[in-house]
Amino acid sequence: MNIVLLKKKIGHRVLNGHPWIFANEVASVTEGAQAGDIVTVQTFDGKFLGKGYFNPQSQIAVRLLTRNAQVEVNEQFFFNKIQEAWAYRQQIGYVENCRLIFGEADDLPQLIIDKFNDYFVIQTLALGIDKWKPAIVDALQKIFNPKGIFERNDVPVRELEGLAQQKGFLSAPFDTKIRIVENGLQFNVDVENGQKTGYFLDQQDNRRAIQHIVKGADVLGAFTYTGTFEIHAAHYGAKSVLGLDISESAVAQANANAALNGYQDICKFECVNAFDVLKQWAKDQKKYDVVMLDPPSFTKTRSNIQKAITGYKEINLRGMKLVKPGGFLVTSSCTNLIQPEMFLETIQMAAKDARRKLRQVTFQTQAADHPIVWGWENTNYLKFLIVQVL
């Protein structure tokens, strides 16, 4: 097997278990090693560190799959890993809809598999894992005998690995507009054309967290996508719910989801630019009992972190101004480069500028089927906060 030898001075991050080895940490590579090959990684003095896939085109030269020298990376390896991940989800109660594989957190870097009942959506976001896609599909077929498997590799990050963007069936074709049940509610999921894999499973636990604060409330939701938070609010007893999103197709799906659950009279969705509307309505002194903000990621690069912080501060400031005294703000951030402490500080800065006092109700992360590995910041990405605005 080809060997990647590391420099003498490398970050403790690698020695302490993190699976990423950056190109500037590599001293030498066996001549002839090809992009996507499985390699053995050794410390500068020749001690075994792990096995992973190699890509000299990427800033992350090696992504480790195992630190066990006796383990062979082959088709059986991927079968075992997926079976282990499924056993874990079953243990913690995620059996119908879940993130089956969450990349590095499941020791399968850059692999995402979402399970929507009997349908699966796959993303292979690095060259090394993409080469094992047939083995991954075969494992899913053997373990689950699914009704369908779809590939959503239409994401720009693949191009950084020298991969083309693509999407399509990895099984016999099926109707890609499927229906799932979450917290007793039905939702249509478009696995072919929806955002990411078609549905945001990472908020499924957090959507239950609003059940007490929305009873009898007038609720405003911004960046609603297909209306999952808003429809939950109606289900939990809200008096009225208005959802805002800039995407016409998302608003159409949100209205369809509301009708599907019989809440079309309570839940209304409008296609507008939420940034502009929040600003104007704050000036107009509109007020709601509950304001919910669930914006998309504001940055993928460290160079734009300050802009992202400014963006989060601004929308939360506007949101707070729309909350009646004693009402509630529900706010999220899925930008993994904004760590929890930074997010909370940003919300506090917004409260100071809004001259409002906050009382924390709950602060949570993503659902437990998206495991967080301590010390690996990229696995701890979602921040979900409910505060009372006094």
N, C-alpha and C positions, 0 to 999 in steps of 0.2 A: 504494500500500500504506500502511496505517496505520503511524504512527511513534510509538515509545515513546522519549521523551527522558529520559536519565538525569541525576541531580543531579551537580554538580561534584565533590563528595566522595563517591566510592563506593569499595568495597573493591578492593584490588589483585587479589583473587580473580577478579573478573569480567574485568578487563583481561588477566589472565594465563591466561585460557582456561576458567574454570569456567562451566558453562552456566546456572547459576541466577541470576536477577535478582530480588531481594526487593522487595516492594511499597514499602518505605521508601527504596529507591534510585531510585525513579521520580520524575522532576520533572513530566512531563506526558505525556498520551496523546492522540492524534488523536481529536477528537470523533466519536462514532459507532462506535468500535472495540468489537466484541462479544467476549464470552468465547468462547475457542476459535479466534479469528481468528489467522492468521499475520501477524506484525507485523515491521517493520524497527526495530532498536534502534540508537540513535545516542548518542554521548557528549554531554555538555552543550554542546559547541561544534560539534555537527552532524556529527561523523565517524562513518562506518559502523562498527558493532560486530558485528552479526550479524542473523540472522532466526530467529524462533522463534514458539511459540504463546503466546497471551496469556490470562490469566484474572484479572480484578480481584477475584474471590471468594477467591483463594488467597493465602497469605502469599508464595508464589513467583509473582510477577506474570508473569514470562516465563521460559520454558525454551528455550534456544537450540538450534536444529537445525543451523545452519551459520554459519560466519563468512566465507563466500565470497559476495560481493555478486552474482556472476554466476549463482549456483545458484538455480533456481526450485524452490520446495517444492510438488510436485504428485505425482501417482500414480507417475511415473517416478522421482522422488526416493526414494520408499520402496522401490520395486523395487530400485534400485541399492544402497541401504543394506543391505537384507537379503541381496542377492547378495554384497556385500563382506564382511559378517559371516560368511556361510557359507564363503567362500573362506578367511577367516582360521582358522575352526575346522578346516577340512580341512588347512590348512598345519601346524597344531599337533597333529593326530592325533585330533580329536574328530569322528567321522563317523557313529556310530550313535546314541548318546544324548548330548545336550549342551544347554547353554543357548545357543540360537542368537542371541538378542538379550538383552543385559544392560543395558538402559536407557541411562543416560548414558555408560557405557563404550563403547557402540556408536553414540554420537551420536543416539540415539533415546530421549530422556528419558521415563521412566515407562512404557516398553514392555518387557514380559517375554515372551519366546517360548521355551518348552522343547520340544525335539525328542526324542521317544521313538520311535526308528526311523522308521516311516512315519506317525506320529501327532504332532500339534502341539497344545500348550496355550498360550493367549494370555492375558495380562493387560494391559489398557490402564488405567493407574491415574491418569491426568489427563485433563481435558476435552479439551485440545488434541490429544492423541494418540488419544483415543477417537473423535474426528470422522473420523480417517483409517483407522478399522478396516476399512472395505470395501476400501480400497486395499491394506492390509497383507494381508488374506486373499487378495485377487486375486494379489498377488505370491507368496505361498506356493504357491498353486495352480499358477502358471506355472513356478516354479523347481523344485518338488518333486513335483508331482502326488500329493499325500499321500492316505493312506487315510482320514484324518479330521482335523478341526480343532475344538477345543473351547475355549470361553471360560470362564475362572475369574475372573470379576470380582465374586465374592462376598466382597469385602474392604472393611472399614470406611473405609479411607483414601480411597476414591472419594467418599464423602459430603462430605469436606472440599473437594472440587472441584465439588460440586453434582451429582454423578452417583449414580444408583441402583446398589445391589448387584444383580448378576445373574450367571447362568451358563447355559450351553447350547451347542448345536451351532452352529458357523459353517460347517458342511459338511453333507453328507447324514449322517443319524444312523448311529452305529456302536456296537458294544459298548465301553463306556467302561472296562471292566476288561481292561487289556491286559497283555502280558508282555514284559519286556525282559531283556537279558543284560548283566551287568556283571562284569568280571574273571572271566569263565567261570562265573558263577553266575546263576541265573534268579530274577527277582523279579516278583511281581504288582504292578501299578500301577493304582490307582483314580483316574483323572483327573477324575472327576466329584465324588467325595466325600472323597478323600484330602486331607491338609494341603497348603496352598499349591497347587502345580500337580499334586500327587499323589505326588511323589517328590523326595528331596533330592539332586539331581545334584551339588551343590557339594562333597559329601564323597567323591565317587567316587575321587579320587586318594588321599585320606587313608585310605580303607578298606584300601588296599594296604599302607600304612605299618605296619600291626600284624602283618604276616605272620611276622616272626621272633620277636617277643616272646611270642606266644601258643602256640608249639609246646609241647605237653605240659602246658599250664597250666590251672588252674581259673580261669575268667573270670566276672566279674560285670559286667553292663552295665545302666546306669540311664538312663531316658528313651529307651527303645529305638525307639520308634515302630514300624516294621514289621520291625525286627530285622536291618537290613542289616549293621551292624558285628558283631553277634553271630554271624550266619551266616558272615560272612567269617572270624571267629575259628575257627569249627568247621572251615571249609574249609582253613584254614592249620594245622590240627593240634592245636587245643585239646583237652584231656582232657574238660572239661565246661564248659558255658556256661549261665548263667542271666541272662535279660533281664527288666527291670522297666519297666512303663509303666502310667500311670493310666487309659488308654483301653482299654476292653474290645474295641472294634473293631480297634484297632492290635495288641493282643495276639493276637487271632484271626488277623489277617493275618500276623503274625510267625510264629506256629505253622504256618500254611499255607505260608509261604515256606521254613521249615525243612524241612517234609515234601517240598516241591517239589524240594529239592536233596538229599534223602536224609539230612538231619542231625537228624531228629526225636528220635533217641535221645541225641544229644549236647547239642542246643540245647533249652532249656525256657524258656517265657515265663510271667510271672505278672502279673496285673492288681492293682497296689498303688500307693499313693502313695510314690514313690521318696524324697521328702524325709524322710518319717517312717521308712521302713524303713532308710535309710542311718544315721539317727541311732540307732535301736534296735540295729541290728547292730553298730555301733561300740561301743556299751555292752556288748553281748554278746561282744565281742572275736572276732567272726568274722573270718576272714582269707582272702584270695584272692591268687593270683599276679598277676593283672591286673584292675584296675578301670577301666571305661570310662564316662565321663560325657558325654552329648551333650544338654544341656538346651535348651529353647526360649529364645527371646529374653526377657530379663528386663525390658526397658523400650524404649519407642519415643520417650520424651520426655526431654529433658535434665534436667528437674526431678526425675526419679527415678533418676538415675545412681548416687547414693550407695546407694540401696536395692538396685540391681542389683549393685553391687560387694560389698555385704554378703551378698547371695544367693550369688554366685559363690564368695566366700571360704568360706561355710558348707558348701556341698555339696562343695567340694574338700577342706576340712578333714576332713569325714566320710569322703570317699573315700580319702584318704591313710591314715586310721586303719584302714581295711579291707585295706590292702595289706601283704603279708608283707614283712619286711626284704629288700631286693634285688629286690622285685617292681616292677611298673610301673603308673603312672597315665596313662590316656589321657583327655584332657579338651579340651572345645571351648567356644567362645562365638560365637554368631551375632549378638550385639548390636552393631550397627555403631557406636553411641555409645561403646562401650568399646573404645578404641584398643589396639593390641598392647602397648605399653609398660605401660598401665594393667592389662591382663589379667595380664601376667607379674608385675607387682608384687603383684597380688591373690593369685596362686598362691604367691608367696614368703611373703606374710603368713600364708597358711593353713599353709604348711610350718613356719613359726616357731612358730605356736600348737600345731601337732601334734608339735613337737619332732622333726621328721624332716628329713634332708638330702636335697636333690634333685640329680639329675644329668640334665641335658637330653639326650634322645636326638634329638628333632627338633622343630622349630617351623615350621609351615606355614600357608598361607592356603587360600582356596577353590581349587577346580580351575581350571585355566588357561582353561577356556571361560567363566569369569566374570572377565573381564579387570579388572585393577587399573590405574587411571590415576593416576599419581603426582600428589599434591597434591589429589586429590579423595577425601576421607575416606570418603564414602558408598560408594565402590566397593571399599574395603578393609575388609570387615566380618567375615570368618570367621577365627577364631584356632583352630588345632589344635596341641595340645602333647602330646608323649609325654615323660615323665620317669621315671627310675628312682628309687624311693623307698627311701632307705637308712636 
